[in-house]
């Protein structure tokens, strides 16, 4: 039976998993992602791969799929657009293949989420799935017929760095995004952005998880902040529906765990789509925070 080895390189943790052809997870382990140290990131990945190979008895030639918060530029072979900014400008794919002595495939982490959920998750059976990661950062990914679609320039699904559509006057006055643009969805829909929005309106420092807790306890200001988040998410997803009309939209990352976002979200999206009568389901990722590493492993399915 085939085995598939995946790595999910996140901002705070790096995770390895081994799946078999029946989608069973045979091994899973996490280590902290080294902060701002490229050689240490390579060593952490090598350690996790070695642990996985030994635990499951895999050959050293077993290839590795890797999800990163960025992409590899097809022309230069260098990483660009990574939230883990120490990766940017590095020949990560080449260095990993040398380090691990096996084949390596690297994809954007949101593409890995889309692939995982399209193969055997919340978008199973879909022809076109769009997946969102909204947590520390914000991004998107596409899976077409259970295969990642990364596009000519490896930019497909870079939803988080498009501007918030149909902004109010207040929403035009936002800080610049780390990418250099202004008004990016990441500036509105990520966890830190939600906390910043609450502070701008109330003057109160409160994390996204705290806002969820307070809203559940009847805190009106916290509820209003999450309502603004829901409205912005609906506008942003309406753009996706207008452009791609996916079969399913899957939400991943910490924001996906805010349950009140889902109630009536499709109807809210419909207020901004061209036909005004869409029925696109929006679902939380079935595999939760393990979807990224599962999708990375599935990069070697074909």
Backbone as numpy.savetxt, mean C-alpha at the origin, in Angstrom:
# Nx Ny Nz CAx CAy CAz Cx Cy Cz
5.61 -29.69 -4.61 4.76 -28.49 -4.61 5.64 -27.25 -4.61
5.23 -26.24 -5.38 5.99 -25.00 -5.44 5.86 -24.23 -4.12
6.92 -23.53 -3.78 6.91 -22.63 -2.63 7.29 -21.24 -3.12
6.69 -20.23 -2.47 6.90 -18.84 -2.88 7.36 -18.04 -1.67
8.47 -17.31 -1.85 9.08 -16.57 -0.75 8.94 -15.08 -1.03
8.33 -14.37 -0.07 8.12 -12.94 -0.24 8.66 -12.14 0.92
9.05 -10.90 0.63 9.51 -9.94 1.64 8.71 -8.65 1.48
8.21 -8.12 2.59 7.54 -6.83 2.59 8.40 -5.86 3.38
9.01 -4.91 2.68 9.88 -3.91 3.32 9.05 -2.69 3.66
8.74 -2.54 4.94 7.95 -1.41 5.39 8.80 -0.36 6.07
8.17 0.75 6.44 8.91 1.82 7.08 9.41 1.46 8.46
8.66 0.62 9.17 9.04 0.26 10.54 9.40 -1.21 10.69
8.83 -2.08 9.84 9.12 -3.52 9.95 9.36 -4.11 8.58
10.17 -5.16 8.56 10.40 -5.93 7.34 9.96 -7.36 7.64
9.12 -7.91 6.76 8.50 -9.21 7.02 8.81 -10.19 5.90
9.01 -11.45 6.27 9.19 -12.52 5.30 8.06 -13.52 5.46
7.67 -14.16 4.37 6.67 -15.22 4.42 6.96 -16.22 3.31
6.59 -17.47 3.57 6.67 -18.52 2.57 5.28 -19.11 2.41
4.79 -19.14 1.17 3.48 -19.72 0.85 3.67 -20.93 -0.04
2.72 -21.87 0.07 2.71 -22.95 -0.92 1.66 -22.66 -1.98
1.54 -23.54 -2.95 0.64 -23.30 -4.08 -0.83 -23.28 -3.67
-1.14 -23.79 -2.47 -2.51 -23.78 -1.96 -2.79 -22.55 -1.09
-1.90 -21.57 -1.14 -2.04 -20.30 -0.41 -1.84 -20.44 1.10
-1.32 -21.58 1.53 -1.05 -21.76 2.96 0.26 -21.08 3.33
0.25 -20.35 4.44 1.46 -19.70 4.91 2.24 -20.67 5.78
3.42 -21.01 5.32 4.26 -22.00 6.00 5.23 -21.37 6.98
5.56 -20.12 6.75 6.52 -19.44 7.63 6.29 -17.94 7.53
6.44 -17.26 8.66 6.26 -15.81 8.68 7.07 -15.25 9.84
7.83 -14.20 9.57 8.63 -13.59 10.63 8.90 -12.13 10.29
9.06 -11.30 11.32 9.31 -9.87 11.14 10.55 -9.44 11.91
11.21 -8.43 11.38 12.28 -7.74 12.06 12.08 -6.23 11.87
12.58 -5.42 12.80 12.49 -3.96 12.59 13.29 -3.55 11.35
12.74 -2.61 10.59 13.47 -2.07 9.45 14.53 -1.09 9.96
15.80 -1.30 9.61 16.84 -0.36 10.07 16.57 1.04 9.55
16.74 2.02 10.42 16.44 3.40 10.05 17.62 4.02 9.29
17.34 4.44 8.06 18.28 5.26 7.29 19.65 4.61 7.07
19.69 3.29 6.97 20.96 2.61 6.76 20.79 1.57 5.66
21.23 1.90 4.46 21.04 1.01 3.31 21.71 -0.35 3.49
23.00 -0.43 3.88 23.62 -1.75 4.07 22.91 -2.59 5.11
22.39 -1.95 6.16 21.68 -2.70 7.20 20.35 -3.24 6.68
19.71 -2.53 5.76 18.47 -3.04 5.14 18.78 -4.29 4.33
19.86 -4.26 3.57 20.27 -5.45 2.80 20.53 -6.63 3.73
21.20 -6.38 4.85 21.52 -7.46 5.80 20.25 -8.00 6.46
19.32 -7.12 6.78 18.06 -7.56 7.41 17.29 -8.48 6.47
17.21 -8.10 5.20 16.52 -8.93 4.22 17.23 -10.27 4.06
18.56 -10.25 4.00 19.33 -11.49 3.87 19.09 -12.41 5.06
19.01 -11.84 6.26 18.76 -12.63 7.47 17.39 -13.29 7.42
16.38 -12.52 7.02 15.02 -13.07 6.95 14.91 -14.16 5.89
15.53 -13.95 4.74 15.50 -14.95 3.67 16.18 -16.24 4.14
17.30 -16.10 4.82 18.00 -17.29 5.32 17.15 -18.04 6.34
16.49 -17.31 7.24 15.62 -17.95 8.23 14.48 -18.70 7.55
13.90 -18.08 6.53 12.79 -18.72 5.82 13.25 -19.97 5.09
14.37 -19.89 4.41 14.89 -21.05 3.69 15.18 -22.20 4.63
15.78 -21.90 5.78 16.11 -22.96 6.73 14.86 -23.56 7.37
13.89 -22.70 7.69 12.68 -23.18 8.36 11.87 -24.12 7.49
11.78 -23.81 6.20 10.92 -24.60 5.30 11.73 -25.59 4.46
13.04 -25.47 4.53 13.89 -26.38 3.75 13.94 -26.02 2.28
14.04 -24.73 1.98 14.06 -24.27 0.60 15.48 -24.27 0.06
15.60 -24.48 -1.23 16.90 -24.38 -1.88 17.38 -22.93 -1.86
18.69 -22.74 -1.84 19.24 -21.38 -1.83 18.93 -20.63 -3.12
18.55 -21.38 -4.14 18.21 -20.74 -5.42 16.75 -20.29 -5.49
15.95 -20.59 -4.45 14.55 -20.18 -4.46 14.45 -18.67 -4.60
13.74 -18.17 -5.63 13.71 -16.72 -5.86 12.91 -15.99 -4.80
13.11 -14.69 -4.76 12.50 -13.84 -3.74 11.69 -12.74 -4.41
10.46 -12.54 -3.96 9.65 -11.39 -4.37 9.69 -10.36 -3.26
9.76 -9.09 -3.63 9.94 -8.03 -2.64 9.02 -6.86 -2.93
8.29 -6.43 -1.92 7.47 -5.23 -2.01 8.15 -4.09 -1.30
8.22 -2.92 -1.96 8.85 -1.75 -1.37 7.94 -0.54 -1.53
8.10 0.47 -0.67 7.30 1.70 -0.81 7.91 2.63 -1.85
7.96 2.18 -3.08 8.56 2.90 -4.19 8.60 1.98 -5.39
9.51 2.21 -6.33 9.63 1.33 -7.49 11.05 1.38 -8.02
11.37 0.42 -8.88 12.66 0.39 -9.57 12.46 0.99 -10.96
13.22 2.01 -11.27 13.15 2.64 -12.59 13.69 1.67 -13.64
12.85 1.34 -14.62 13.23 0.34 -15.62 14.41 0.79 -16.47
14.59 2.10 -16.61 15.68 2.60 -17.45 17.03 2.64 -16.72
17.00 3.01 -15.45 18.26 3.17 -14.71 18.57 2.01 -13.77
17.53 1.23 -13.41 17.73 0.16 -12.44 17.81 0.66 -11.00
17.54 1.96 -10.80 17.64 2.56 -9.47 16.26 2.78 -8.87
16.17 2.71 -7.55 14.91 2.94 -6.86 14.58 4.43 -6.90
13.29 4.72 -7.11 12.82 6.10 -7.04 11.46 6.13 -6.35
11.14 7.28 -5.79 9.82 7.50 -5.20 9.56 6.70 -3.94
10.61 6.27 -3.23 10.41 5.43 -2.05 10.23 6.28 -0.80
9.20 5.94 -0.01 9.01 6.56 1.29 10.20 6.30 2.20
10.76 5.09 2.12 12.01 4.77 2.81 13.11 5.39 1.96
13.38 6.67 2.21 14.11 7.48 1.25 15.57 7.07 1.07
16.12 6.30 2.00 17.50 5.84 1.85 17.65 4.89 0.66
16.52 4.32 0.18 16.56 3.42 -0.98 16.69 4.19 -2.29
16.25 5.43 -2.30 16.20 6.19 -3.56 17.60 6.38 -4.15
17.68 6.10 -5.45 18.96 6.24 -6.14 19.89 5.05 -5.99
19.42 4.00 -5.31 20.26 2.82 -5.09 19.91 1.71 -6.08
20.92 0.92 -6.52 20.66 -0.24 -7.40 20.20 -1.43 -6.56
19.03 -1.29 -5.95 18.55 -2.23 -4.94 18.38 -3.64 -5.50
17.78 -3.75 -6.69 17.55 -5.06 -7.29 18.88 -5.78 -7.53
19.82 -5.09 -8.13 21.13 -5.67 -8.42 21.86 -6.07 -7.14
21.81 -5.18 -6.14 22.49 -5.46 -4.87 21.87 -6.67 -4.17
20.54 -6.78 -4.22 19.88 -7.92 -3.57 20.20 -9.24 -4.27
20.20 -9.23 -5.59 20.52 -10.46 -6.33 21.95 -10.91 -6.01
22.85 -9.96 -5.88 24.23 -10.29 -5.50 24.29 -10.81 -4.07
23.55 -10.16 -3.19 23.55 -10.50 -1.76 22.91 -11.85 -1.50
21.77 -12.11 -2.16 20.98 -13.31 -1.89 21.35 -14.48 -2.80
22.06 -14.19 -3.90 22.48 -15.21 -4.85 21.29 -15.98 -5.42
20.25 -15.23 -5.80 19.05 -15.83 -6.41 18.33 -14.76 -7.20
17.30 -15.17 -7.95 16.48 -14.21 -8.66 15.63 -13.39 -7.71
15.45 -12.11 -8.03 14.66 -11.20 -7.20 13.72 -10.40 -8.11
12.47 -10.27 -7.71 11.52 -9.38 -8.37 11.05 -8.36 -7.35
11.08 -7.08 -7.75 10.67 -6.00 -6.85 9.47 -5.28 -7.45
8.47 -5.06 -6.59 7.29 -4.30 -7.00 6.91 -3.32 -5.90
6.18 -2.31 -6.28 5.61 -1.38 -5.31 4.72 -2.13 -4.33
4.73 -1.72 -3.05 3.98 -2.45 -2.03 2.47 -2.41 -2.27
1.97 -1.34 -2.87 0.54 -1.29 -3.17 0.18 -2.25 -4.30
1.09 -2.43 -5.26 0.87 -3.44 -6.29 0.85 -4.84 -5.69
1.71 -5.06 -4.69 1.72 -6.36 -4.01 0.40 -6.59 -3.27
-0.12 -5.55 -2.64 -1.43 -5.64 -1.99 -2.50 -6.00 -3.02
-2.50 -5.31 -4.15 -3.49 -5.58 -5.19 -3.39 -7.02 -5.68
-2.17 -7.50 -5.90 -1.99 -8.87 -6.37 -2.47 -9.88 -5.34
-2.09 -9.69 -4.10 -2.51 -10.60 -3.03 -4.03 -10.70 -2.95
-4.69 -9.56 -2.94 -6.15 -9.56 -2.78 -6.86 -10.05 -4.04
-6.25 -9.87 -5.21 -6.85 -10.37 -6.45 -6.71 -11.89 -6.57
-5.60 -12.43 -6.08 -5.39 -13.88 -6.18 -6.32 -14.64 -5.26
-6.37 -14.27 -3.98 -7.18 -15.06 -3.05 -7.70 -14.23 -1.88
-8.02 -12.97 -2.17 -8.49 -12.10 -1.11 -9.80 -11.41 -1.42
-9.92 -10.16 -1.01 -11.18 -9.42 -1.13 -11.55 -9.10 -2.57
-10.60 -9.22 -3.51 -10.88 -8.97 -4.93 -10.76 -10.24 -5.76
-10.85 -11.38 -5.11 -10.72 -12.65 -5.82 -11.76 -12.76 -6.94
-11.30 -13.18 -8.12 -12.20 -13.33 -9.26 -12.39 -12.08 -10.07
-11.79 -10.97 -9.66 -11.97 -9.72 -10.39 -11.05 -9.67 -11.60
-11.51 -9.00 -12.66 -10.66 -8.77 -13.82 -9.71 -7.60 -13.57
-10.20 -6.58 -12.87 -9.39 -5.41 -12.55 -9.64 -5.02 -11.10
-8.58 -5.07 -10.29 -8.67 -4.67 -8.89 -7.77 -3.47 -8.66
-8.30 -2.48 -7.94 -7.50 -1.33 -7.53 -7.34 -1.41 -6.02
-6.10 -1.30 -5.54 -5.84 -1.40 -4.11 -5.18 -0.12 -3.61
-5.56 0.27 -2.42 -5.05 1.47 -1.76 -4.29 1.05 -0.52
-3.11 1.62 -0.33 -2.44 1.55 0.97 -2.46 2.95 1.56
-3.11 3.10 2.69 -3.14 4.38 3.38 -2.76 4.14 4.84
-1.57 4.54 5.18 -1.05 4.37 6.54 -0.07 5.48 6.81
1.20 5.12 6.96 2.24 6.14 7.11 2.29 7.02 5.87
2.14 6.39 4.71 2.06 7.10 3.44 0.75 6.76 2.76
0.69 6.98 1.45 -0.54 6.70 0.71 -0.18 6.35 -0.72
-0.65 5.20 -1.19 -0.37 4.78 -2.56 -1.45 3.88 -3.09
-1.30 3.48 -4.33 -2.28 2.59 -4.96 -1.60 1.62 -5.89
-2.32 0.55 -6.23 -1.78 -0.47 -7.11 -2.87 -1.13 -7.92
-2.47 -1.76 -9.02 -3.42 -2.39 -9.95 -3.06 -3.85 -10.17
-4.08 -4.68 -10.21 -3.92 -6.07 -10.63 -4.95 -6.36 -11.71
-4.47 -6.81 -12.87 -5.35 -7.14 -13.99 -5.22 -8.63 -14.26
-6.35 -9.35 -14.14 -6.36 -10.81 -14.30 -5.27 -11.46 -13.45
-5.23 -11.05 -12.17 -4.33 -11.62 -11.17 -2.86 -11.43 -11.51
-2.55 -10.36 -12.23 -1.16 -9.99 -12.51 -0.99 -8.50 -12.25
0.17 -8.13 -11.69 0.45 -6.73 -11.44 0.56 -5.97 -12.75
-0.05 -4.79 -12.77 0.13 -3.88 -13.91 0.89 -2.68 -13.39
2.16 -2.56 -13.79 2.99 -1.47 -13.29 3.14 -0.34 -14.29
2.86 -0.61 -15.57 2.87 0.45 -16.57 4.23 0.68 -17.21
4.21 1.47 -18.26 5.43 1.75 -19.04 6.55 2.34 -18.18
6.17 3.26 -17.28 7.16 3.97 -16.46 7.15 3.53 -15.00
6.52 2.37 -14.74 6.38 1.87 -13.35 5.64 2.87 -12.48
4.70 3.60 -13.08 3.94 4.61 -12.35 2.47 4.26 -12.17
2.02 3.17 -12.75 0.60 2.82 -12.65 0.19 2.67 -11.20
-0.91 3.32 -10.85 -1.41 3.22 -9.49 -0.83 4.22 -8.52
0.04 5.13 -8.98 0.60 6.12 -8.05 -0.44 7.18 -7.70
-1.47 6.68 -7.10 -2.66 7.46 -6.76 -2.38 8.48 -5.67
-1.52 8.11 -4.72 -1.28 8.98 -3.57 -0.59 10.28 -3.91
-0.02 10.36 -5.12 0.67 11.59 -5.51 -0.03 12.26 -6.68
-1.34 12.10 -6.71 -2.23 12.93 -7.50 -2.90 13.91 -6.53
-3.36 15.05 -7.01 -3.98 16.02 -6.10 -5.37 15.61 -5.65
-5.75 16.07 -4.49 -7.12 15.87 -4.00 -8.09 16.52 -4.98
-9.06 15.78 -5.54 -9.97 16.38 -6.51 -11.07 17.21 -5.85
-11.58 18.16 -6.64 -12.69 19.02 -6.21 -12.44 19.61 -4.82
-11.29 20.29 -4.64 -10.96 20.80 -3.30 -11.79 22.03 -2.93
-12.04 22.16 -1.65 -12.65 23.39 -1.13 -11.57 24.46 -1.04
-11.98 25.68 -0.74 -11.02 26.77 -0.61 -10.01 26.46 0.51
-10.52 25.93 1.61 -9.64 25.59 2.74 -8.63 24.52 2.35
-9.05 23.59 1.49 -8.18 22.48 1.13 -7.08 22.87 0.15
-7.16 24.07 -0.39 -6.11 24.53 -1.30 -4.86 24.99 -0.54
-5.03 25.31 0.74 -3.91 25.78 1.56 -3.34 24.62 2.37
-2.48 23.83 1.72 -1.91 22.65 2.38 -0.40 22.69 2.25
0.31 22.01 3.17 1.77 21.97 3.07 2.22 21.19 1.84
3.43 21.46 1.40 4.00 20.70 0.29 4.24 19.27 0.72
3.99 18.35 -0.22 4.27 16.93 0.01 5.78 16.71 -0.08
6.25 15.63 0.53 7.69 15.32 0.48 8.16 15.10 -0.96
7.22 14.75 -1.86 7.59 14.48 -3.25 7.88 15.76 -4.03
7.56 16.92 -3.44 7.81 18.19 -4.11 6.58 18.86 -4.67
5.48 18.11 -4.78 4.22 18.68 -5.26 3.39 19.20 -4.08
2.29 19.84 -4.38 1.41 20.37 -3.34 0.01 19.79 -3.51
-0.63 19.44 -2.38 -2.01 18.97 -2.43 -2.17 17.50 -2.72
-1.10 16.70 -2.63 -1.19 15.27 -2.91 -2.16 14.57 -1.96
-2.77 13.49 -2.45 -3.66 12.71 -1.60 -2.97 12.24 -0.33
-1.67 11.96 -0.43 -0.93 11.55 0.77 -0.98 12.63 1.85
-1.13 13.88 1.43 -1.22 15.00 2.39 -2.58 15.07 3.07
-3.53 14.22 2.62 -4.88 14.23 3.17 -5.32 12.89 3.74
-4.86 11.79 3.16 -5.44 10.47 3.48 -4.53 9.55 4.29
-3.28 9.93 4.50 -2.39 9.10 5.31 -2.71 9.32 6.80
-2.22 8.42 7.64 -2.44 8.56 9.08 -1.93 9.88 9.63
-0.67 10.25 9.34 -0.17 11.54 9.82 -0.98 12.72 9.28
-1.49 12.60 8.05 -2.27 13.69 7.45 -3.59 13.88 8.18
-4.21 12.77 8.59 -5.48 12.87 9.33 -5.24 13.54 10.67
-4.14 13.18 11.34 -3.79 13.82 12.61 -3.53 15.31 12.40
-2.84 15.65 11.31 -2.54 17.06 11.02 -3.81 17.84 10.72
-4.76 17.21 10.02 -6.03 17.87 9.72 -6.80 18.17 11.00
-6.81 17.22 11.92 -7.49 17.42 13.20 -6.85 18.58 13.96
-5.53 18.65 13.93 -4.82 19.73 14.63 -5.13 21.08 14.01
-5.16 21.13 12.66 -5.46 22.40 11.99 -6.83 22.94 12.39
-7.79 22.03 12.53 -9.17 22.46 12.81 -9.39 22.71 14.30
-8.79 21.88 15.16 -9.10 21.93 16.60 -7.96 22.46 17.46
-6.73 22.44 16.94 -5.59 22.81 17.76 -5.16 21.71 18.71
-5.71 20.52 18.53 -5.45 19.39 19.44 -4.61 18.32 18.73
-3.53 17.90 19.38 -2.72 16.80 18.86 -3.39 15.47 19.19
-3.62 14.67 18.15 -4.32 13.39 18.34 -3.96 12.48 17.17
-3.52 11.26 17.45 -3.18 10.33 16.38 -4.44 9.75 15.75
-4.28 9.17 14.57 -5.44 8.58 13.89 -6.11 7.49 14.75
-5.37 6.55 15.36 -6.03 5.57 16.22 -6.77 6.21 17.40
-6.20 7.27 17.96 -6.89 7.96 19.05 -8.18 8.61 18.57
-8.15 9.15 17.35 -9.35 9.75 16.79 -10.46 8.73 16.62
-10.09 7.53 16.17 -11.08 6.46 16.01 -11.70 6.11 17.35
-10.83 5.99 18.37 -11.32 5.65 19.71 -12.24 6.73 20.25
-11.85 7.97 20.08 -12.65 9.07 20.60 -13.98 9.20 19.86
-13.93 9.02 18.54 -15.18 9.09 17.77 -16.15 8.02 18.24
-15.63 6.84 18.56 -16.48 5.76 19.06 -17.09 6.06 20.41
-16.45 6.98 21.15 -16.95 7.37 22.47 -17.85 8.60 22.41
-18.12 9.06 21.18 -19.03 10.19 21.02 -18.38 11.55 20.92
-17.05 11.59 20.75 -16.34 12.87 20.60 -16.69 13.48 19.24
-17.37 14.60 19.24 -17.88 15.21 18.01 -16.74 15.69 17.12
-15.71 16.31 17.70 -14.59 16.83 16.90 -13.85 15.69 16.20
-13.65 14.60 16.90 -12.98 13.44 16.30 -13.85 12.85 15.19
-15.14 12.74 15.44 -16.06 12.21 14.42 -16.04 13.10 13.17
-16.02 14.42 13.37 -16.00 15.34 12.23 -14.71 15.19 11.42
-13.60 14.97 12.09 -12.33 14.76 11.38 -12.41 13.51 10.52
-12.97 12.42 11.06 -13.09 11.19 10.29 -14.12 11.34 9.17
-15.11 12.18 9.37 -16.09 12.44 8.31 -15.44 13.19 7.16
-14.55 14.13 7.48 -13.81 14.83 6.42 -12.91 13.85 5.66
-12.29 12.94 6.41 -11.46 11.91 5.78 -12.29 11.07 4.81
-13.47 10.67 5.24 -14.34 9.84 4.40 -14.76 10.57 3.13
-15.08 11.86 3.26 -15.48 12.65 2.09 -14.32 12.78 1.11
-13.11 13.01 1.63 -11.94 13.14 0.75 -11.60 11.81 0.09
-11.73 10.73 0.85 -11.49 9.39 0.29 -12.48 9.11 -0.85
-13.74 9.47 -0.65 -14.76 9.24 -1.67 -14.44 10.02 -2.94
-14.04 11.27 -2.81 -13.68 12.08 -3.98 -12.49 11.47 -4.71
-11.50 11.04 -3.94 -10.29 10.47 -4.53 -10.59 9.15 -5.25
-11.46 8.34 -4.67 -11.80 7.06 -5.30 -12.74 7.26 -6.49
-13.53 8.33 -6.48 -14.38 8.62 -7.64 -13.53 8.87 -8.88
-12.38 9.51 -8.70 -11.47 9.71 -9.82 -11.00 8.38 -10.38
-10.72 7.42 -9.49 -10.28 6.09 -9.93 -11.38 5.41 -10.72
-12.61 5.51 -10.22 -13.74 4.88 -10.92 -13.94 5.53 -12.29
-13.84 6.86 -12.36 -13.99 7.54 -13.64 -12.92 7.11 -14.64
-11.73 6.85 -14.17 -10.62 6.55 -15.06 -10.51 5.06 -15.40
-10.69 4.19 -14.39 -10.44 2.75 -14.57 -11.69 1.89 -14.43
-12.68 2.35 -13.68 -13.89 1.58 -13.40 -13.55 0.16 -12.94
-12.79 0.01 -11.85 -12.39 -1.33 -11.41 -13.57 -2.15 -10.90
-13.40 -3.47 -10.89 -14.44 -4.36 -10.36 -14.55 -4.22 -8.85
-13.40 -4.05 -8.19 -13.34 -3.97 -6.74 -12.26 -2.96 -6.35
-12.52 -2.21 -5.28 -11.49 -1.38 -4.66 -11.21 -1.97 -3.28
-9.94 -2.22 -3.01 -9.54 -2.80 -1.73 -8.72 -1.78 -0.96
-9.03 -1.61 0.30 -8.28 -0.70 1.16 -7.37 -1.48 2.09
-6.11 -1.05 2.17 -5.15 -1.62 3.09 -4.46 -0.53 3.89
-3.62 -0.91 4.83 -2.96 0.06 5.69 -3.83 0.41 6.88
-3.30 1.23 7.77 -4.00 1.55 9.01 -5.34 2.22 8.81
-5.45 3.07 7.79 -6.72 3.77 7.54 -7.83 2.78 7.18
-7.45 1.64 6.57 -8.46 0.65 6.16 -9.17 0.02 7.35
-8.61 0.17 8.54 -9.20 -0.42 9.74 -10.23 0.48 10.42
-10.47 1.65 9.82 -11.49 2.57 10.36 -12.84 2.16 9.78
-13.60 1.41 10.54 -14.80 0.76 10.01 -15.88 1.74 9.55
-15.95 2.90 10.19 -17.03 3.82 9.81 -16.82 4.41 8.41
-15.63 4.24 7.84 -15.40 4.75 6.49 -16.22 4.01 5.44
-16.53 2.75 5.69 -17.15 1.91 4.66 -18.66 2.13 4.52
-19.30 2.54 5.58 -20.75 2.69 5.56 -21.15 3.83 4.62
-21.81 3.48 3.52 -22.28 4.48 2.57 -21.19 5.05 1.67
-19.99 4.45 1.68 -18.89 5.02 0.90 -19.15 4.94 -0.60
-19.71 3.81 -1.07 -19.99 3.68 -2.50 -20.98 4.76 -2.96
-21.98 5.04 -2.14 -22.95 6.08 -2.49 -22.28 7.46 -2.51
-21.36 7.67 -1.59 -20.64 8.94 -1.55 -19.74 9.09 -2.78
-19.12 8.00 -3.20 -18.32 8.01 -4.43 -19.20 8.40 -5.62
-20.41 7.88 -5.65 -21.33 8.11 -6.77 -21.68 9.58 -6.96
-21.55 10.37 -5.91 -21.84 11.80 -6.04 -20.83 12.51 -6.94
-19.67 11.86 -7.15 -18.60 12.52 -7.88 -18.24 11.81 -9.18
-18.82 10.65 -9.44 -18.51 9.95 -10.69 -19.38 10.48 -11.81
-18.96 10.23 -13.03 -19.62 10.80 -14.19 -21.06 10.30 -14.34
-21.28 9.00 -14.14 -22.62 8.45 -14.35 -23.51 8.65 -13.13
-22.91 8.86 -11.97 -23.65 9.04 -10.71 -24.47 7.83 -10.32
-24.14 6.65 -10.83 -24.93 5.46 -10.47 -24.02 4.24 -10.32
-22.86 4.41 -9.74 -21.91 3.29 -9.66 -22.23 2.41 -8.46
-21.80 1.15 -8.57 -22.01 0.21 -7.46 -20.69 -0.48 -7.09
-19.58 0.23 -7.27 -18.26 -0.34 -7.04 -18.08 -0.68 -5.56
-17.84 -1.96 -5.23 -17.62 -2.31 -3.82 -16.26 -1.84 -3.34
-16.22 -1.32 -2.12 -14.97 -0.94 -1.46 -14.84 -1.82 -0.22
-13.79 -2.62 -0.17 -13.65 -3.63 0.88 -12.30 -3.52 1.57
-12.26 -3.84 2.87 -10.96 -3.93 3.52 -10.21 -5.15 3.03
-8.89 -5.07 3.02 -8.07 -6.20 2.58 -8.37 -7.43 3.44
-8.70 -8.55 2.79 -9.03 -9.77 3.51 -7.86 -10.27 4.34
-6.66 -10.11 3.79 -5.47 -10.63 4.48 -4.79 -9.60 5.37
-5.44 -8.45 5.54 -4.94 -7.46 6.48 -3.50 -7.07 6.22
-2.72 -6.96 7.30 -1.35 -6.48 7.13 -0.41 -7.54 6.60
-0.91 -8.76 6.36 -0.07 -9.78 5.72 -0.24 -9.79 4.21
-1.12 -8.93 3.69 -1.39 -8.95 2.25 -0.17 -8.51 1.45
0.60 -7.55 1.97 1.77 -7.09 1.24 2.80 -8.17 1.02
3.08 -8.92 2.07 4.09 -9.97 1.95 3.58 -11.14 1.13
2.29 -11.40 1.20 1.70 -12.45 0.36 1.81 -12.07 -1.12
1.49 -10.83 -1.43 1.59 -10.37 -2.81 3.01 -10.40 -3.32
3.97 -10.07 -2.44 5.38 -10.15 -2.84 5.76 -11.59 -3.21
5.28 -12.53 -2.42 5.55 -13.94 -2.73 4.92 -14.34 -4.06
3.70 -13.84 -4.32 2.99 -14.21 -5.57 3.62 -13.62 -6.81
4.60 -12.72 -6.66 5.26 -12.15 -7.84 5.94 -13.24 -8.69
6.19 -14.41 -8.09 6.82 -15.50 -8.81 5.83 -16.59 -9.21
4.52 -16.29 -9.18 3.52 -17.30 -9.56 3.58 -17.61 -11.05
4.02 -16.64 -11.86 4.08 -16.88 -13.31 5.22 -16.09 -13.91
